[in-house]
Amino acid sequence: MTRPEIAPPAFKRGLLVLVTAYFVIIALLSGLALISGRGSPPPLLGMAWGILLVGIGVGAYRLEGVSPRSILSFS
């Protein structure tokens, strides 16, 4: 039994969403570096950063109409 060829989800706007998300993440990371100063940032700030990154990823998929559930399907 062969598996059907399924194309991975693609962004309608091409690379625009990915490049924009990249620049947003770099800008936020630069701001995080300025806020935390020279020392190590507190763990709560790291957890907030992780949640923000997941939110940006899910937002990019939702913006393009791709369901995050289709990306994480285990079938």
DSSP file (Angstrom, degrees, kcal/mol; ACC not computed):
  #  RESIDUE AA STRUCTURE BP1 BP2  ACC     N-H-->O    O-->H-N    N-H-->O    O-->H-N    TCO  KAPPA ALPHA  PHI   PSI    X-CA   Y-CA   Z-CA
    1    1 A M              0   0    0      0, 0.0     2,-0.3     0, 0.0     0, 0.0   0.000 360.0 360.0 360.0 128.3    0.0    0.0    0.0
    2    2 A T        -     0   0    0      1,-0.0     0, 0.0     0, 0.0     0, 0.0  -0.715 360.0-118.7-102.2 152.0    1.5    3.3   -1.0
    3    3 A R        -     0   0    0     -2,-0.3     2,-0.1     1,-0.1     3,-0.0  -0.672  32.5-112.0 -85.7 140.4    0.9    6.7    0.7
    4    4 A P        -     0   0    0      0, 0.0     2,-0.6     0, 0.0    -1,-0.1  -0.424  34.7-105.2 -69.3 147.7   -0.7    9.4   -1.4
    5    5 A E        -     0   0    0     -2,-0.1     2,-0.5     1,-0.0     0, 0.0  -0.638  41.6-173.7 -75.0 117.3    1.5   12.4   -2.3
    6    6 A I        -     0   0    0     -2,-0.6    -3,-0.0    -3,-0.0    -1,-0.0  -0.964  18.3-135.4-117.0 124.3    0.5   15.2    0.0
    7    7 A A        -     0   0    0     -2,-0.5     3,-0.1     1,-0.1    -2,-0.0  -0.547  27.2-112.6 -76.0 140.0    2.0   18.7   -0.6
    8    8 A P        -     0   0    0      0, 0.0    -1,-0.1     0, 0.0    63,-0.0  -0.341  45.7 -83.9 -67.1 155.4    3.1   20.5    2.6
    9    9 A P        -     0   0    0      0, 0.0     2,-0.3     0, 0.0    57,-0.0  -0.328  50.4-159.9 -60.6 140.4    1.1   23.6    3.4
   10   10 A A        -     0   0    0     -3,-0.1     2,-0.4    54,-0.1     3,-0.0  -0.895  19.7-110.8-122.7 152.8    2.4   26.7    1.6
   11   11 A F    >   -     0   0    0     -2,-0.3     3,-1.3     1,-0.1     5,-0.1  -0.668  17.2-143.8 -82.5 134.6    2.0   30.4    2.4
   12   12 A K  T 3  S+     0   0    0     -2,-0.4    -1,-0.1     1,-0.3     3,-0.1   0.851 100.7  50.6 -65.4 -35.0   -0.2   32.3   -0.1
   13   13 A R  T >  S-     0   0    0      1,-0.3     3,-1.3    -3,-0.0    -1,-0.3   0.228 104.5-135.4 -90.6  15.2    2.0   35.4    0.1
   14   14 A G  T <   -     0   0    0     -3,-1.3     3,-0.5     1,-0.2     4,-0.4  -0.452  68.9 -16.7  70.3-135.9    5.2   33.5   -0.6
   15   15 A L  T 3> S+     0   0    0      1,-0.2     4,-2.9    -2,-0.2     5,-0.3   0.472 111.9  94.5 -84.7  -2.2    8.1   34.4    1.6
   16   16 A L  H <> S+     0   0    0     -3,-1.3     4,-2.3     1,-0.2    -1,-0.2   0.907  86.9  45.9 -58.6 -44.4    6.6   37.7    2.8
   17   17 A V  H  > S+     0   0    0     -3,-0.5     4,-2.6     2,-0.2    -1,-0.2   0.921 115.0  47.2 -65.9 -43.7    5.1   36.1    6.0
   18   18 A L  H  > S+     0   0    0     -4,-0.4     4,-2.2     2,-0.2    -2,-0.2   0.916 113.9  46.2 -66.0 -43.4    8.3   34.2    6.8
   19   19 A V  H  X S+     0   0    0     -4,-2.9     4,-2.3     2,-0.2    -1,-0.2   0.905 113.7  49.4 -66.5 -41.0   10.6   37.2    6.3
   20   20 A T  H  X S+     0   0    0     -4,-2.3     4,-2.4    -5,-0.3    -2,-0.2   0.923 111.1  49.3 -63.6 -44.0    8.3   39.5    8.3
   21   21 A A  H  X S+     0   0    0     -4,-2.6     4,-2.4     1,-0.2    -2,-0.2   0.894 109.8  53.1 -61.2 -39.4    8.1   37.0   11.2
   22   22 A Y  H  X S+     0   0    0     -4,-2.2     4,-2.4     1,-0.2    -2,-0.2   0.934 110.6  45.6 -60.9 -47.1   12.0   36.7   11.1
   23   23 A F  H  X S+     0   0    0     -4,-2.3     4,-2.4     2,-0.2    -2,-0.2   0.874 112.0  51.8 -66.8 -36.6   12.4   40.5   11.4
   24   24 A V  H  X S+     0   0    0     -4,-2.4     4,-2.6     2,-0.2    -1,-0.2   0.927 111.4  47.5 -63.8 -44.0    9.8   40.7   14.2
   25   25 A I  H  X S+     0   0    0     -4,-2.4     4,-2.6     2,-0.2    -2,-0.2   0.912 112.3  48.8 -64.8 -42.7   11.6   38.0   16.1
   26   26 A I  H  X S+     0   0    0     -4,-2.4     4,-2.2     2,-0.2    -1,-0.2   0.911 112.5  48.8 -63.4 -41.9   15.0   39.6   15.6
   27   27 A A  H  X S+     0   0    0     -4,-2.4     4,-2.2     2,-0.2    -2,-0.2   0.920 113.5  46.4 -64.1 -43.3   13.6   43.0   16.7
   28   28 A L  H  X S+     0   0    0     -4,-2.6     4,-2.3     1,-0.2    -2,-0.2   0.885 111.7  51.3 -67.2 -37.6   12.0   41.5   19.8
   29   29 A L  H  X S+     0   0    0     -4,-2.6     4,-2.1     2,-0.2    -1,-0.2   0.884 109.2  50.8 -66.3 -37.9   15.1   39.6   20.7
   30   30 A S  H  X S+     0   0    0     -4,-2.2     4,-1.8     2,-0.2    -2,-0.2   0.914 111.1  48.4 -64.7 -42.1   17.2   42.8   20.4
   31   31 A G  H  X S+     0   0    0     -4,-2.2     4,-2.3     1,-0.2    -2,-0.2   0.886 109.5  53.0 -63.7 -38.5   14.7   44.5   22.7
   32   32 A L  H  X S+     0   0    0     -4,-2.3     4,-2.5     1,-0.2    -2,-0.2   0.888 107.4  51.6 -63.1 -39.6   14.9   41.6   25.1
   33   33 A A  H  X S+     0   0    0     -4,-2.1     4,-0.9     1,-0.2    -1,-0.2   0.871 111.0  48.2 -65.5 -36.1   18.7   41.9   25.2
   34   34 A L  H  < S+     0   0    0     -4,-1.8    -2,-0.2     2,-0.2    -1,-0.2   0.883 113.3  47.5 -70.5 -37.8   18.4   45.6   26.0
   35   35 A I  H  < S+     0   0    0     -4,-2.3    -2,-0.2     1,-0.2    -1,-0.2   0.913 110.3  50.6 -69.5 -42.8   15.9   45.0   28.8
   36   36 A S  H  < S-     0   0    0     -4,-2.5     3,-0.5     1,-0.2    -1,-0.2   0.707  93.1-161.4 -73.8 -18.7   17.8   42.2   30.5
   37   37 A G     <  -     0   0    0     -4,-0.9    -1,-0.2     1,-0.2    -2,-0.1  -0.384  49.5 -35.8  74.7-151.6   21.1   44.1   30.6
   38   38 A R  S    S+     0   0    0     -2,-0.1    -1,-0.2     2,-0.1    -2,-0.1   0.795 116.5  75.5 -82.4 -28.9   24.4   42.4   31.1
   39   39 A G  S    S-     0   0    0     -3,-0.5    -3,-0.0     1,-0.2     0, 0.0  -0.115  98.1 -76.5 -77.7 176.8   23.3   39.7   33.5
   40   40 A S        -     0   0    0      1,-0.1    -1,-0.2     0, 0.0    -2,-0.1  -0.542  53.9-112.7 -72.1 136.2   21.4   36.5   32.7
   41   41 A P        -     0   0    0      0, 0.0    -1,-0.1     0, 0.0     5,-0.0  -0.357  36.9 -97.5 -69.6 152.4   17.7   37.1   32.2
   42   42 A P    >>  -     0   0    0      0, 0.0     4,-1.5     0, 0.0     3,-0.8  -0.317  31.0-114.6 -65.9 152.8   15.3   35.7   34.8
   43   43 A P  H 3> S+     0   0    0      0, 0.0     4,-2.4     0, 0.0     5,-0.2   0.835 114.9  60.4 -58.3 -33.7   13.6   32.4   33.9
   44   44 A L  H 3> S+     0   0    0      1,-0.2     4,-2.2     2,-0.2     5,-0.1   0.875 102.9  51.4 -63.0 -36.1   10.2   34.0   33.8
   45   45 A L  H <> S+     0   0    0     -3,-0.8     4,-2.0     2,-0.2    -1,-0.2   0.881 109.1  51.0 -67.3 -37.7   11.5   36.3   30.9
   46   46 A G  H  X S+     0   0    0     -4,-1.5     4,-2.0     2,-0.2    -2,-0.2   0.890 109.9  49.3 -65.4 -39.7   12.7   33.2   29.1
   47   47 A M  H  X S+     0   0    0     -4,-2.4     4,-2.2     2,-0.2    -2,-0.2   0.898 110.3  50.6 -66.1 -40.1    9.3   31.5   29.5
   48   48 A A  H  X S+     0   0    0     -4,-2.2     4,-2.3     1,-0.2    -2,-0.2   0.881 108.3  53.4 -63.9 -37.8    7.6   34.6   28.2
   49   49 A W  H  X S+     0   0    0     -4,-2.0     4,-2.3     2,-0.2    -2,-0.2   0.914 108.5  49.5 -63.1 -43.4    9.9   34.6   25.2
   50   50 A G  H  X S+     0   0    0     -4,-2.0     4,-2.1     2,-0.2    -2,-0.2   0.907 111.0  48.7 -62.9 -42.7    9.1   31.0   24.4
   51   51 A I  H  X S+     0   0    0     -4,-2.2     4,-2.3     1,-0.2    -1,-0.2   0.889 110.3  52.5 -64.3 -39.2    5.3   31.7   24.6
   52   52 A L  H  X S+     0   0    0     -4,-2.3     4,-2.3     2,-0.2    -2,-0.2   0.906 108.3  50.3 -63.4 -42.1    5.8   34.8   22.3
   53   53 A L  H  X S+     0   0    0     -4,-2.3     4,-2.2     2,-0.2    -2,-0.2   0.908 111.0  48.2 -64.0 -41.9    7.6   32.7   19.7
   54   54 A V  H  X S+     0   0    0     -4,-2.1     4,-2.7     1,-0.2     5,-0.2   0.912 111.2  52.0 -63.6 -41.3    4.9   30.1   19.7
   55   55 A G  H  X S+     0   0    0     -4,-2.3     4,-2.4     1,-0.2    -2,-0.2   0.892 108.8  49.5 -62.1 -40.4    2.3   32.9   19.4
   56   56 A I  H  X S+     0   0    0     -4,-2.3     4,-2.1     2,-0.2    -1,-0.2   0.910 112.5  48.4 -65.3 -41.5    4.1   34.4   16.4
   57   57 A G  H  X S+     0   0    0     -4,-2.2     4,-1.9     2,-0.2    -2,-0.2   0.940 114.0  44.2 -64.0 -47.6    4.3   31.0   14.7
   58   58 A V  H  X S+     0   0    0     -4,-2.7     4,-2.7     1,-0.2    -1,-0.2   0.888 112.6  53.8 -64.4 -38.7    0.6   30.2   15.3
   59   59 A G  H  X S+     0   0    0     -4,-2.4     4,-2.5    -5,-0.2    -1,-0.2   0.884 106.4  51.6 -63.2 -38.8   -0.3   33.7   14.2
   60   60 A A  H  X S+     0   0    0     -4,-2.1     4,-1.4     2,-0.2    -1,-0.2   0.911 112.0  46.4 -65.0 -41.6    1.6   33.3   10.9
   61   61 A Y  H  <>S+     0   0    0     -4,-1.9     5,-2.6     2,-0.2     4,-0.5   0.921 113.7  48.0 -65.5 -42.9   -0.2   30.1   10.2
   62   62 A R  H ><5S+     0   0    0     -4,-2.7     3,-0.9     1,-0.2    -2,-0.2   0.874 107.3  57.0 -65.7 -36.6   -3.6   31.6   11.1
   63   63 A L  H 3<5S+     0   0    0     -4,-2.5    -1,-0.2     1,-0.3    -2,-0.2   0.864 111.4  42.9 -60.7 -36.6   -2.8   34.7    8.9
   64   64 A E  T 3<5S-     0   0    0     -4,-1.4    -1,-0.3    -5,-0.2    -2,-0.2   0.440 117.4-111.5 -91.5  -0.7   -2.3   32.4    5.9
   65   65 A G  T < 5S+     0   0    0     -3,-0.9     2,-0.5    -4,-0.5    -3,-0.2   0.663  70.9 138.4  81.7  15.2   -5.3   30.2    6.7
   66   66 A V      < -     0   0    0     -5,-2.6    -1,-0.3    -6,-0.2    -2,-0.1  -0.840  52.5-129.9 -95.6 126.6   -3.3   27.1    7.6
   67   67 A S    >>  -     0   0    0     -2,-0.5     3,-1.1     1,-0.2     4,-0.9  -0.599   3.9-142.6 -75.4 128.4   -4.6   25.2   10.6
   68   68 A P  H 3> S+     0   0    0      0, 0.0     4,-1.7     0, 0.0     3,-0.4   0.807 101.9  65.0 -59.2 -27.1   -1.9   24.5   13.2
   69   69 A R  H 34 S+     0   0    0      1,-0.2     4,-0.1     2,-0.2    -2,-0.0   0.845  96.3  55.5 -63.9 -33.2   -3.7   21.2   13.7
   70   70 A S  H <4 S+     0   0    0     -3,-1.1     3,-0.5     1,-0.2    -1,-0.2   0.796 107.1  50.2 -70.5 -26.3   -2.8   20.2   10.1
   71   71 A I  H  < S+     0   0    0     -4,-0.9    -2,-0.2    -3,-0.4    -1,-0.2   0.867 115.4  41.7 -76.1 -36.8    0.9   20.8   10.9
   72   72 A L  S  < S+     0   0    0     -4,-1.7    -1,-0.2     2,-0.0    -2,-0.2   0.151  81.6 136.1 -98.9  18.6    0.9   18.7   14.1
   73   73 A S        -     0   0    0     -3,-0.5    -3,-0.1     1,-0.1    -4,-0.0  -0.434  40.0-160.3 -69.5 141.2   -1.3   15.8   12.8
   74   74 A F              0   0    0      1,-0.2    -1,-0.1    -2,-0.1    -2,-0.0  -0.020 360.0 360.0-110.8  28.4    0.1   12.4   13.8
   75   75 A S              0   0    0      0, 0.0    -1,-0.2     0, 0.0    -2,-0.0   0.468 360.0 360.0 -88.3 360.0   -1.7   10.3   11.2
